[in-house]
Amino acid sequence: MQTGRESKLVAVLKDGEPQGKVDLSECPPGEEFIYLGRCRFPYLWQGEERVEYEEQEGFHTVNGKVYGVDLDKVDIESITDPDDILGVDLSGKHLQYLSNFPGLLALAAHDVEENQMSHLAEASQLRSLDLGLNQGITDAGLTHVAGLSDLRWINLLKTPITDAGLAHLAGLVKLSILWVSNTQITGAGLKYLAGLSGLEQLGLAGTDISDSDLALLASLTNLKYLDIRSTKITDAGVERLQQALPGCDISV
């Protein structure tokens, strides 16, 4: 008798050329993002067996239908069907246009300043938010992210946030992926992750955490990947953590 889930390998193509296959065997449609080409925002898989991606003059299409746009290349007035836009790549000066896209699920933003971050609250359905590498991101600015309760994925890599900023993410209980590597996070701030029991991937590389923080990390029992490179966690600490999280791939 056959057991387990049926294998679901989704073929990904870019401009007609095969890019490989993605294993989505355990993922129901509408729940898993796929990164396509060099696009900075992901595509929410809808159950297709084949995903063919193209980018032309700032418009991103999957299987012939526009799903995303790069506002650094496309004039906002030229977008005829904003309701169809699920993903947007933009600079901070364009955050004011987020309300134009009521179905927006994925956002990648660069050159963002604190005084522009209030517009993030207008994207209430967001599931994926990439603010990585923005030196203008602040702890106070993250208050506008705190209410985005559908978020599954947040990238804050190499931003100047501290534990105070992490506190604003504590209520985002649907988060499965969080990247805060190379920030000013310390072990004291990890308490704000305690309620995020659904976390599957966590990036803490280059942060000020140590063996004294292992108990909290060990409590995140759904973790499948943990990046703790360039931290103060010792080899002995890594061994204890691996014993507590046997199903987790720990990068050291």
C-alpha positions as a Markdown table, in Angstrom:
| # | Residue | x | y | z |
|---|---|---|---|---|
| 1 | Met | 0.0 | 0.0 | 0.0 |
| 2 | Gln | 1.3 | 3.4 | -0.9 |
| 3 | Thr | 2.0 | 5.8 | 1.9 |
| 4 | Gly | 2.9 | 9.5 | 2.3 |
| 5 | Arg | 2.1 | 12.4 | 0.0 |
| 6 | Glu | 2.2 | 12.1 | -3.8 |
| 7 | Ser | 5.3 | 13.6 | -5.3 |
| 8 | Lys | 4.7 | 17.1 | -6.8 |
| 9 | Leu | 7.6 | 18.4 | -8.9 |
| 10 | Val | 6.8 | 21.7 | -10.5 |
| 11 | Ala | 8.8 | 22.5 | -13.7 |
| 12 | Val | 10.1 | 26.1 | -13.8 |
| 13 | Leu | 11.0 | 27.8 | -17.1 |
| 14 | Lys | 12.4 | 31.3 | -17.8 |
| 15 | Asp | 11.9 | 32.6 | -21.3 |
| 16 | Gly | 11.1 | 29.1 | -22.5 |
| 17 | Glu | 14.3 | 27.6 | -21.1 |
| 18 | Pro | 14.1 | 24.9 | -18.3 |
| 19 | Gln | 15.4 | 26.2 | -15.0 |
| 20 | Gly | 14.8 | 23.0 | -13.0 |
| 21 | Lys | 12.1 | 21.6 | -10.8 |
| 22 | Val | 10.7 | 22.6 | -7.4 |
| 23 | Asp | 9.5 | 20.0 | -5.0 |
| 24 | Leu | 6.1 | 21.2 | -3.6 |
| 25 | Ser | 4.9 | 17.8 | -2.5 |
| 26 | Glu | 3.9 | 19.0 | 1.0 |
| 27 | Cys | 2.6 | 22.4 | -0.1 |
| 28 | Pro | -1.1 | 23.2 | -0.8 |
| 29 | Pro | -1.7 | 25.6 | -3.6 |
| 30 | Gly | -1.7 | 29.2 | -2.5 |
| 31 | Glu | 0.7 | 28.7 | 0.4 |
| 32 | Glu | 4.2 | 28.4 | -1.1 |
| 33 | Phe | 6.3 | 31.1 | -2.8 |
| 34 | Ile | 8.7 | 30.3 | -5.7 |
| 35 | Tyr | 11.6 | 32.6 | -6.6 |
| 36 | Leu | 11.8 | 33.0 | -10.4 |
| 37 | Gly | 14.9 | 34.2 | -12.3 |
| 38 | Arg | 16.4 | 37.3 | -10.7 |
| 39 | Cys | 13.1 | 38.7 | -9.7 |
| 40 | Arg | 13.3 | 40.2 | -6.2 |
| 41 | Phe | 9.8 | 39.2 | -5.2 |
| 42 | Pro | 8.5 | 35.6 | -5.3 |
| 43 | Tyr | 5.5 | 34.1 | -7.1 |
| 44 | Leu | 2.7 | 32.5 | -5.1 |
| 45 | Trp | 2.3 | 29.0 | -6.5 |
| 46 | Gln | -1.3 | 28.3 | -7.5 |
| 47 | Gly | -1.1 | 24.5 | -8.1 |
| 48 | Glu | 0.3 | 24.7 | -11.7 |
| 49 | Glu | 2.4 | 21.7 | -12.9 |
| 50 | Arg | 4.5 | 24.1 | -15.0 |
| 51 | Val | 5.5 | 27.7 | -14.2 |
| 52 | Glu | 6.9 | 29.7 | -17.2 |
| 53 | Tyr | 8.3 | 33.0 | -16.2 |
| 54 | Glu | 9.1 | 36.0 | -18.4 |
| 55 | Glu | 10.1 | 39.6 | -17.7 |
| 56 | Gln | 9.6 | 42.4 | -20.3 |
| 57 | Glu | 10.1 | 46.1 | -19.7 |
| 58 | Gly | 9.4 | 45.8 | -16.0 |
| 59 | Phe | 6.3 | 43.5 | -16.2 |
| 60 | His | 6.6 | 40.0 | -14.8 |
| 61 | Thr | 4.4 | 37.2 | -16.2 |
| 62 | Val | 3.7 | 33.6 | -15.3 |
| 63 | Asn | 2.2 | 31.4 | -18.0 |
| 64 | Gly | 1.3 | 34.4 | -20.0 |
| 65 | Lys | -0.4 | 36.4 | -17.3 |
| 66 | Val | 1.0 | 39.5 | -15.6 |
| 67 | Tyr | 1.5 | 39.0 | -11.9 |
| 68 | Gly | 4.1 | 41.5 | -10.9 |
| 69 | Val | 5.8 | 44.8 | -11.8 |
| 70 | Asp | 9.0 | 46.7 | -11.2 |
| 71 | Leu | 8.0 | 50.3 | -10.5 |
| 72 | Asp | 11.5 | 51.6 | -11.2 |
| 73 | Lys | 10.9 | 50.6 | -14.8 |
| 74 | Val | 7.2 | 51.0 | -15.2 |
| 75 | Asp | 5.1 | 54.2 | -14.9 |
| 76 | Ile | 2.3 | 53.7 | -12.4 |
| 77 | Glu | -0.2 | 55.2 | -14.9 |
| 78 | Ser | 0.6 | 52.5 | -17.5 |
| 79 | Ile | -0.6 | 49.7 | -15.3 |
| 80 | Thr | -4.1 | 49.0 | -16.7 |
| 81 | Asp | -5.1 | 46.1 | -14.3 |
| 82 | Pro | -3.7 | 46.9 | -10.8 |
| 83 | Asp | -6.0 | 44.3 | -9.2 |
| 84 | Asp | -4.0 | 41.6 | -11.0 |
| 85 | Ile | -0.6 | 42.7 | -9.5 |
| 86 | Leu | 0.5 | 40.3 | -6.8 |
| 87 | Gly | 4.1 | 41.3 | -6.6 |
| 88 | Val | 6.0 | 44.6 | -6.7 |
| 89 | Asp | 9.6 | 45.7 | -6.7 |
| 90 | Leu | 10.1 | 49.3 | -5.9 |
| 91 | Ser | 12.3 | 52.0 | -4.3 |
| 92 | Gly | 11.1 | 53.8 | -1.2 |
| 93 | Lys | 9.8 | 56.8 | -3.1 |
| 94 | His | 7.2 | 54.6 | -4.7 |
| 95 | Leu | 5.8 | 53.1 | -1.5 |
| 96 | Gln | 3.1 | 55.7 | -1.6 |
| 97 | Tyr | 1.5 | 53.7 | -4.4 |
| 98 | Leu | 1.0 | 50.5 | -2.5 |
| 99 | Ser | -2.7 | 51.3 | -2.0 |
| 100 | Asn | -3.1 | 51.0 | -5.8 |
| 101 | Phe | -2.6 | 47.2 | -5.6 |
| 102 | Pro | -5.3 | 45.7 | -3.4 |
| 103 | Gly | -4.2 | 42.1 | -4.0 |
| 104 | Leu | -0.5 | 42.7 | -3.3 |
| 105 | Leu | 1.1 | 39.6 | -1.7 |
| 106 | Ala | 4.8 | 40.1 | -2.2 |
| 107 | Leu | 6.9 | 43.3 | -1.9 |
| 108 | Ala | 10.6 | 44.0 | -2.4 |
| 109 | Ala | 11.7 | 47.5 | -1.5 |
| 110 | His | 15.1 | 49.2 | -1.7 |
| 111 | Asp | 16.4 | 52.7 | -0.8 |
| 112 | Val | 13.7 | 53.0 | 1.9 |
| 113 | Glu | 13.8 | 55.7 | 4.5 |
| 114 | Glu | 12.0 | 55.7 | 7.8 |
| 115 | Asn | 9.5 | 58.5 | 6.8 |
| 116 | Gln | 8.3 | 56.3 | 3.9 |
| 117 | Met | 7.7 | 53.1 | 6.0 |
| 118 | Ser | 4.2 | 54.2 | 7.1 |
| 119 | His | 2.9 | 53.2 | 3.7 |
| 120 | Leu | 3.7 | 49.6 | 4.4 |
| 121 | Ala | 0.6 | 49.4 | 6.6 |
| 122 | Glu | -1.5 | 49.9 | 3.5 |
| 123 | Ala | -0.5 | 46.5 | 2.1 |
| 124 | Ser | -2.6 | 44.6 | 4.6 |
| 125 | Gln | -2.6 | 41.3 | 2.6 |
| 126 | Leu | 1.2 | 41.0 | 2.3 |
| 127 | Arg | 2.7 | 37.6 | 2.8 |
| 128 | Ser | 6.3 | 38.2 | 1.7 |
| 129 | Leu | 8.3 | 41.4 | 2.6 |
| 130 | Asp | 11.9 | 42.0 | 1.5 |
| 131 | Leu | 13.5 | 45.0 | 3.1 |
| 132 | Gly | 17.0 | 43.6 | 3.2 |
| 133 | Leu | 20.1 | 45.7 | 2.7 |
| 134 | Asn | 18.2 | 49.0 | 3.5 |
| 135 | Gln | 20.2 | 51.2 | 5.9 |
| 136 | Gly | 17.1 | 53.5 | 6.2 |
| 137 | Ile | 15.1 | 50.8 | 8.0 |
| 138 | Thr | 14.5 | 51.7 | 11.7 |
| 139 | Asp | 13.0 | 50.0 | 14.8 |
| 140 | Ala | 10.3 | 52.7 | 14.8 |
| 141 | Gly | 9.5 | 52.1 | 11.2 |
| 142 | Leu | 8.8 | 48.5 | 11.9 |
| 143 | Thr | 5.7 | 49.5 | 13.9 |
| 144 | His | 4.0 | 49.7 | 10.4 |
| 145 | Val | 4.8 | 46.1 | 9.8 |
| 146 | Ala | 3.4 | 44.9 | 13.1 |
| 147 | Gly | -0.2 | 44.8 | 11.8 |
| 148 | Leu | 0.6 | 42.8 | 8.6 |
| 149 | Ser | -0.8 | 39.6 | 10.2 |
| 150 | Asp | -0.7 | 37.5 | 7.0 |
| 151 | Leu | 3.1 | 37.8 | 6.6 |
| 152 | Arg | 4.9 | 34.5 | 6.2 |
| 153 | Trp | 8.3 | 35.7 | 5.1 |
| 154 | Ile | 10.4 | 38.7 | 6.1 |
| 155 | Asn | 13.9 | 39.7 | 5.1 |
| 156 | Leu | 15.7 | 42.3 | 7.2 |
| 157 | Leu | 19.2 | 41.1 | 6.4 |
| 158 | Lys | 21.9 | 43.8 | 6.9 |
| 159 | Thr | 19.5 | 46.4 | 8.2 |
| 160 | Pro | 20.3 | 48.5 | 11.4 |
| 161 | Ile | 17.5 | 47.1 | 13.5 |
| 162 | Thr | 17.9 | 46.2 | 17.1 |
| 163 | Asp | 16.0 | 44.1 | 19.6 |
| 164 | Ala | 13.4 | 46.9 | 19.8 |
| 165 | Gly | 12.6 | 46.4 | 16.2 |
| 166 | Leu | 12.3 | 42.7 | 16.6 |
| 167 | Ala | 9.7 | 43.3 | 19.3 |
| 168 | His | 7.3 | 44.7 | 16.6 |
| 169 | Leu | 7.4 | 41.3 | 14.8 |
| 170 | Ala | 6.4 | 39.3 | 17.9 |
| 171 | Gly | 2.7 | 39.1 | 17.0 |
| 172 | Leu | 3.2 | 37.9 | 13.4 |
| 173 | Val | 2.4 | 34.3 | 14.3 |
| 174 | Lys | 2.1 | 33.1 | 10.7 |
| 175 | Leu | 5.8 | 33.8 | 10.0 |
| 176 | Ser | 7.6 | 30.8 | 8.6 |
| 177 | Ile | 10.8 | 32.5 | 7.4 |
| 178 | Leu | 12.7 | 35.3 | 9.1 |
| 179 | Trp | 16.1 | 36.7 | 8.1 |
| 180 | Val | 17.7 | 39.1 | 10.6 |
| 181 | Ser | 21.3 | 38.2 | 9.9 |
| 182 | Asn | 24.0 | 40.9 | 10.3 |
| 183 | Thr | 21.7 | 43.2 | 12.3 |
| 184 | Gln | 22.1 | 44.5 | 15.8 |
| 185 | Ile | 19.9 | 41.8 | 17.3 |
| 186 | Thr | 21.2 | 40.3 | 20.6 |
| 187 | Gly | 20.3 | 37.3 | 22.7 |
| 188 | Ala | 18.0 | 39.5 | 24.8 |
| 189 | Gly | 15.8 | 40.1 | 21.7 |
| 190 | Leu | 15.2 | 36.4 | 21.0 |
| 191 | Lys | 12.4 | 36.4 | 23.5 |
| 192 | Tyr | 10.3 | 38.1 | 20.9 |
| 193 | Leu | 10.5 | 35.0 | 18.7 |
| 194 | Ala | 9.0 | 32.7 | 21.4 |
| 195 | Gly | 5.5 | 33.0 | 20.1 |
| 196 | Leu | 6.5 | 32.3 | 16.5 |
| 197 | Ser | 6.2 | 28.6 | 16.7 |
| 198 | Gly | 5.6 | 28.2 | 13.0 |
| 199 | Leu | 9.1 | 29.4 | 12.1 |
| 200 | Glu | 10.8 | 27.0 | 9.7 |
| 201 | Gln | 13.8 | 29.1 | 8.5 |
| 202 | Leu | 15.6 | 31.6 | 10.7 |
| 203 | Gly | 18.7 | 33.6 | 9.9 |
| 204 | Leu | 20.7 | 34.9 | 12.8 |
| 205 | Ala | 24.2 | 35.0 | 11.3 |
| 206 | Gly | 26.5 | 37.8 | 12.5 |
| 207 | Thr | 24.3 | 38.7 | 15.5 |
| 208 | Asp | 25.2 | 38.9 | 19.2 |
| 209 | Ile | 23.8 | 35.6 | 20.4 |
| 210 | Ser | 25.6 | 33.0 | 22.5 |
| 211 | Asp | 25.2 | 29.6 | 24.3 |
| 212 | Ser | 23.1 | 31.3 | 26.9 |
| 213 | Asp | 20.4 | 31.7 | 24.2 |
| 214 | Leu | 20.2 | 28.1 | 23.2 |
| 215 | Ala | 17.0 | 27.3 | 25.3 |
| 216 | Leu | 14.9 | 29.7 | 23.3 |
| 217 | Leu | 16.2 | 28.6 | 20.0 |
| 218 | Ala | 15.6 | 24.9 | 21.0 |
| 219 | Ser | 12.0 | 25.8 | 21.7 |
| 220 | Leu | 11.4 | 26.6 | 18.0 |
| 221 | Thr | 10.8 | 22.9 | 17.2 |
| 222 | Asn | 9.5 | 23.5 | 13.7 |
| 223 | Leu | 12.8 | 24.9 | 12.5 |
| 224 | Lys | 14.2 | 23.2 | 9.4 |
| 225 | Tyr | 17.0 | 25.6 | 8.8 |
| 226 | Leu | 19.0 | 27.9 | 11.2 |
| 227 | Asp | 21.9 | 30.1 | 10.3 |
| 228 | Ile | 24.1 | 30.9 | 13.3 |
| 229 | Arg | 27.4 | 31.6 | 11.5 |
| 230 | Ser | 29.6 | 34.3 | 13.0 |
| 231 | Thr | 27.9 | 34.3 | 16.3 |
| 232 | Lys | 29.2 | 33.5 | 19.8 |
| 233 | Ile | 27.6 | 30.0 | 19.9 |
| 234 | Thr | 30.3 | 27.5 | 20.6 |
| 235 | Asp | 30.8 | 24.1 | 19.1 |
| 236 | Ala | 29.5 | 22.5 | 22.2 |
| 237 | Gly | 26.5 | 24.7 | 22.0 |
| 238 | Val | 25.8 | 23.8 | 18.4 |
| 239 | Glu | 26.0 | 20.1 | 19.4 |
| 240 | Arg | 23.4 | 20.6 | 22.1 |
| 241 | Leu | 21.2 | 22.6 | 19.8 |
| 242 | Gln | 21.4 | 19.9 | 17.1 |
| 243 | Gln | 20.3 | 17.3 | 19.7 |
| 244 | Ala | 17.3 | 19.5 | 20.6 |
| 245 | Leu | 16.4 | 20.1 | 16.9 |
| 246 | Pro | 17.3 | 16.9 | 15.1 |
| 247 | Gly | 15.4 | 17.7 | 12.0 |
| 248 | Cys | 17.0 | 21.2 | 11.6 |
| 249 | Asp | 19.9 | 22.0 | 9.2 |
| 250 | Ile | 22.1 | 24.3 | 11.3 |
| 251 | Ser | 24.6 | 26.4 | 9.4 |
| 252 | Val | 27.8 | 27.3 | 11.4 |
